[in-house]
Amino acid sequence: MFKHINKVVKVLVMTDFFVNSAFGSFAPIFAIFITGQIHNGSASVAGFATSVFWIVKSLVQLPVARFLDKTDGEFDDFWALFFGYLLGGLLPFGYLFVSEPWHLYVLQAFYGVCMAWAVPSWYAIFTRHVDKWRVSFEWSLQSVFSVGLATAIAAALGGYVVDRFGFNSLFIAAGTIASTSSLLLLGLRRHIFPKRREANALPEHRPHR
């Protein structure tokens, strides 16, 4: 599956596999945690918590993306991705201490900020390094392997872990996997730091700034 795929794409796909596995392990059953273990937790709290994440991420991501586009090279993209994944990966540990709905909303907002930095930088690096003769395959590899299979496997395991050991064990495992998987990205530094954006840009017109 990964034969003849360049190092940057491989590392991005593998990192995303572990990150999505970590968060996919509790995503389908997160509402059960909220309604069962948070004071005054309810379906409304679960829905609002999801909204907080997406609202914050949506408000922050476009300004971040514009900033990354205006900054030459991949130095900024790399560190935005690394710290976005590293700090975002700590989120499951925060759930260990949640007792009130507002605690959850603060954590969701924090996660939204982290992903607002990580997502556009991931897209930028992947797009510039994707093998141009395998664009469809490598984007599909990301979709099938890092999202589809990762979420499917993790969701089943997550439910099993909660039934046997409880939510705290699952959050500790998920946080450990998500935060430490960001360290895989450190292997990319020598592959992307020397490169400049113009050398890897897709052949399209870019307006003068």
C-alpha positions in Angstrom: 0.0 0.0 0.0 2.8 2.4 0.9 5.3 1.2 -1.7 6.9 3.9 -3.8 5.1 6.7 -1.8 7.4 9.5 -0.7 8.5 9.9 2.9 6.5 13.0 3.7 3.2 11.6 2.5 3.8 8.3 4.4 4.5 10.1 7.7 1.5 12.4 7.3 -0.8 9.4 6.6 0.6 7.3 9.4 0.4 10.2 11.9 -3.2 10.9 10.9 -4.0 7.2 11.3 -3.0 7.2 15.0 -4.6 10.6 15.7 -7.9 9.6 14.1 -7.7 6.2 15.9 -7.3 7.9 19.2 -10.2 10.3 18.8 -12.3 7.8 16.9 -12.1 5.4 19.9 -14.5 7.5 22.0 -16.3 9.7 19.5 -19.3 7.3 18.9 -19.9 6.8 22.6 -18.9 10.3 23.9 -22.6 11.2 24.5 -22.8 8.3 26.9 -19.9 9.8 28.9 -21.5 13.2 29.0 -24.9 12.1 30.1 -23.6 9.5 32.5 -20.6 11.1 34.2 -21.0 14.9 34.0 -23.2 16.8 36.4 -26.3 18.0 34.6 -25.0 16.2 31.5 -27.6 15.8 28.8 -28.1 15.3 25.0 -28.3 19.1 24.8 -24.9 19.4 26.5 -23.4 16.8 24.1 -24.8 18.7 21.1 -23.6 22.1 22.3 -20.1 20.7 23.1 -19.8 19.5 19.5 -21.0 22.9 18.3 -18.4 24.7 20.4 -15.6 22.8 18.8 -16.8 23.4 15.2 -17.6 27.1 15.8 -14.2 27.8 17.3 -12.4 25.8 14.7 -14.3 27.5 11.8 -13.7 31.0 13.2 -10.0 30.5 13.7 -9.0 28.3 10.8 -9.4 30.7 7.9 -7.2 33.5 9.5 -4.6 30.8 10.4 -4.7 29.5 6.8 -4.2 33.1 5.4 -1.2 33.6 7.8 0.4 30.3 6.7 -0.1 31.2 3.0 1.6 34.6 3.5 4.6 33.0 5.2 7.2 31.6 2.8 8.5 28.1 3.2 7.3 25.2 5.3 8.8 26.0 8.6 5.6 27.6 9.8 3.4 24.8 8.4 5.4 22.1 10.1 5.4 23.7 13.6 1.7 24.6 13.3 1.0 21.0 12.5 3.3 19.6 15.2 2.0 21.7 18.1 -1.6 21.5 16.9 -1.5 17.7 17.0 0.7 17.6 20.2 -1.5 20.0 22.2 -4.8 18.7 20.7 -3.7 15.2 21.6 -3.8 16.2 25.3 -7.5 16.7 25.1 -8.6 13.2 26.3 -6.6 13.7 29.5 -8.7 16.8 30.2 -11.8 14.7 30.1 -10.6 12.9 33.2 -11.2 16.0 35.2 -14.5 17.2 33.7 -17.4 17.4 36.1 -19.5 20.3 34.8 -20.7 21.2 31.3 -18.6 24.4 31.2 -15.5 22.4 31.8 -16.3 20.4 28.7 -17.0 23.6 26.6 -13.7 25.0 27.5 -11.9 21.8 26.5 -13.8 21.7 23.2 -12.9 25.3 22.4 -9.3 24.5 23.1 -9.4 21.6 20.8 -11.0 23.7 18.1 -8.1 26.1 18.3 -5.6 23.3 18.1 -7.2 21.8 15.0 -7.6 25.2 13.4 -3.8 25.3 13.3 -3.2 21.7 12.5 -5.7 21.1 9.7 -4.6 23.8 7.2 -0.9 23.1 7.8 -1.5 19.4 7.2 -3.4 20.1 3.9 -0.6 22.5 2.8 2.3 20.1 3.4 0.4 17.1 1.9 -0.7 19.0 -1.2 2.8 20.2 -1.9 4.4 16.8 -1.5 1.8 14.5 -2.9 3.2 12.6 -5.9 1.6 14.3 -8.9 1.2 11.1 -10.8 -0.7 9.5 -7.9 -2.8 12.4 -6.6 -6.1 10.5 -6.5 -4.6 7.4 -4.9 -2.6 9.2 -2.2 -5.6 11.4 -1.2 -7.7 8.2 -1.2 -5.1 6.4 0.9 -5.5 9.2 3.5 -9.3 8.9 3.3 -9.5 5.1 3.4 -6.6 4.2 5.7 -6.2 7.2 8.0 -9.9 8.1 8.4 -12.0 5.1 7.4 -10.1 2.1 8.7 -8.7 4.0 11.7 -12.1 5.1 12.8 -13.8 1.7 12.2 -11.2 -0.2 14.2 -10.9 2.3 17.0 -14.6 2.7 17.5 -15.0 -1.1 18.1 -12.1 -1.2 20.4 -13.2 1.9 22.2 -16.6 0.5 23.1 -15.0 -2.7 24.3 -12.5 -0.8 26.5 -15.2 1.2 28.1 -17.3 -1.8 28.8 -14.4 -3.6 30.4 -12.4 -0.9 32.1 -14.4 2.4 32.0 -14.0 5.8 30.3 -10.9 6.8 32.2 -8.8 4.0 30.9 -10.0 4.8 27.3 -9.2 8.5 27.7 -5.7 7.8 29.1 -5.0 5.4 26.2 -6.4 7.8 23.6 -4.5 10.8 25.0 -1.2 8.8 25.0 -1.6 7.6 21.4 -2.7 11.0 20.1 -0.1 13.1 21.8 2.9 10.8 21.2 1.9 10.1 17.6 2.7 13.8 16.9 6.4 12.9 17.5 6.3 11.0 14.2 6.2 14.3 12.5 9.7 15.2 13.7 11.0 12.8 11.1 9.9 15.2 8.4 12.1 18.1 9.3 15.0 17.3 7.1 12.6 16.6 4.2 10.6 19.8 4.3 12.7 22.6 6.0 15.1 23.1 3.1 12.3 23.3 0.5 10.7 26.6 -0.4 7.1 26.9 -1.3 7.6 28.0 -4.9 9.6 24.8 -5.6 6.7 22.6 -4.5 3.7 24.6 -5.5 1.1 23.3 -7.8 1.2 24.8 -11.3 -1.4 27.5 -10.8 -1.6 31.3 -10.9 -0.9 32.9 -7.5 -1.7 36.6 -7.2 1.1 39.0 -6.3 1.0 40.1 -2.6 
